[in-house]
Amino acid sequence: MLLLGPWVAFSLIRFLQKTMKIEELNGEIVRDIRAKEGNAIGAFWHGRLLMMPVVYRGKGLKVLISRHRDGELIGRAVQILGFEAVRGSTARGGTAGIKGLARALEEGYDVAIAPDGPRGPRYQVQTGVIQLAKISGRPIVPLTFSASPSKVLHTWDRFLIPFPFSRGVFIWGEPVWVDPKWDEGEAKEKALLLERRLREITELADRYVEGGEITSPRQK
């Protein structure tokens, strides 16, 4: 499985990319940050990660991958797609992972993290990503993906797999900045803020691919 699985994932993502109609909304948010700050921390729900290599294609990116067996498979797939993996999580083994991502940011990479991974609870932000923003001084940019029609697996993260020829959308959210002089109370507040913004854009993305009317994707 570890030998074939990554190539299966790679082939699936490439096939879906070629057959789907995919849009990107609010891309100016991350472009403005890259122009002013150089790089950023991308944060997306674990269940929406399958197509994330598409939106990051051509960018220098390092991704936090769990130490679990399924993380090994994802890590190898990430490398085939041209990105680099940093092993750790926002929970167990998280300290090493956060340090690795902080070094990557210093080296000029964008980094990506699923703040409800590797085992949940679903749609709840763990504080590792907040610690990373504090250490690095870089903003956290919420990002989500949705598609219709799609298959939602009966897993803890409700993992979403688009159907070929479906409609897909990436949506970026407003960034979250963390004061380097934060205290524990502020860390929890920032985690809840990021959680709220991720939930909002994910709900928006789900409505959008179903044909919902959206006046302004940035409108709250």
N, C-alpha and C positions, 0 to 999 in steps of 0.2 A: 504493500500500500504506500509506503514512504517513497518507493521508487517511481511508481506510476501515478500516484495521487496528485503530486504537484503539476505534472504534465497534463493531466485531465483538467485540473483547475485552470491552467494556462489556456488550454484549447477552448474551454467553455467560455472564458472571459473574452477571448478574441472573437469567437463565433458570435456571441451576443453583441459585442461592440459593432461588428460588421452588419448585423441584421436589424438591430434596434434603431429607433429614432430617439436620440438622446439630446436633451437640452441642458443648458447650464444657466441658472439664474443667480443674480447677485455676484457674478464673478468679479465685478469691479471692487468689491470689498477686499478680497485677497490680493488682487493686483495692486491696489493702493498701498496695502501693508507691505508687500514685497518691494515696492518702489521706495517706501520711506524707511522700513525697518530691515529689509534684506531677506528675512525668513520668518516663519511663524509655526505655531503648533496647531495642526488640524485635529479636531475632535469629532468623532462620529460614533453612533451606536454600533455595538458588535454585530447586531443582526443585519446591518446595512453595509457591511464591509466588502461584499463580493466584488462590486463594480468600482470600488474606489481607485484601483490602479488606472482606470480609464481617465479620470479627472486629473490625476497626477502625472500622466504620461509626459515624458520629456523633462520632468523636474527632478532635481537631486532630492531624494527622499529616503529617510530611514523610518522604519515602522516598528512599534513595540509589539512583540510577539510573545505569547505566554510560554512558559516552560513545560506545559502539558504536551502529551503526545500529539493532540490535534494541532497544537502550536507549531510543532516540528514540521508537520505537513504544510501548514500555511506559510511558515518561514521559508521553506524550499520553493514554494510557488512564488512567493514575493521576489526571491532572488532570480528566478527564471524570467520574471516580468521586468527585471532591470533595477529593482530597488534593493535596499539593504535592510536586514532584520537586526533589531536589538532585542535580546532575550530578557524577559522579566514580565511584570504585570503591574496593575494598579493595586494589587493586593499582595499575595505571597510572592516573594522575590522582587518586590517592587522597587526597593532601594537601588539595586544594581541597574534595573531598567531605567529608572529616572536619571541616574548618573550618566548612563550611556546616551540617552536622548539629549541631556544637557551638553555633553561633549559634541554631539552631532550639530546642535544649534550653534555652538561656538565655531564649528568648522564651516558653517554656512549652509547646512542642509535645512530643508523643511523636515519636520517630523510629524508623525501621525500616531494617534492613540485612540483606542476605544475605551472610554472612561467607565463603562459598565462591565468591562471584561476582566478576567477571562471567563468567569462563572456567574456573573450577576451580583445583585439582583438587576433584572432588566430595567433599562431606562433610569437607573440611579447612578449619578456621578460619584465616583470614589475620588478621594482627595489627592491621589498621586499626580494627576494632571495639573492641579492647582499648585502643588509643590514645584513642579517643573517650571510653571510660569513665573513663580517667585524667584527661583534660582537663576533662570535665564534672562528674565526681563522681557521675554517675548509674549505677544498676545496669543490667546487661544481663540481660534476661529472655528465656530460650529459649522458642521457640514453634514448633509444628509443625502440620501438617495431613495427614490421610489420608482416603481414600474407597474404598468398595468397592460395586459394581464400578467400575473406572477404567481408563484407558488410560495406560500409561507409555511415553513417546516414546524413541526410540533416539538421544538427545542426550547430551552430556557430563554433564548434570545429572540425567538420567532424569526429565524433566519430567512431572509427574502431572496428568492431566486427568480429573476425575470424570465419570461417566456421569449423565445426567438420572435423577432418582428414586433415586439411590444413597444410601448411608449415609455421612455424613462426620463427622469429629471434629477439633476444635482442642484441643491440649493445651499448657498452659503448664508450664514447668519452673522449678526453683528458681533464683533470681537469682544472678548472678556479680558480685561487687564487686571493684573494682580500686583498690589503694592509690595515691594521688597521688604517693607517693614510690617507686614501683615502679622496679625495675631490669630490664635486658633478660631476665635469667633468670626473673623473676616474670612478665613479659609472656608468655613462652612457656608457663609453667605455667598461667596463666589462659586462654590460648587453648586448651590441651589440655583444661582443665576444661570450658569452654564446649562444645568439640567433643564431649566425652564425654556431657554432659547433652543436647545436641541429638540425638546418635545414640540415646540411651536413650529419649527421649520419642517419637522418630520410629518406632523399633521397636515401642514400646508402642502408638502410634496405629495402625500397620499391623495389629497383632494385634487391636486393639479393634474395628476396623470389620469384621473377619472373624468377629466373634462370640466373641473370646477372653474368658475370665473375668479380670476385674481387681478385686482386693479393694480396693485404694486406688491411684488414679492417681499419688499423690505418693510412694508407697512405692518405694524403690530396690531 
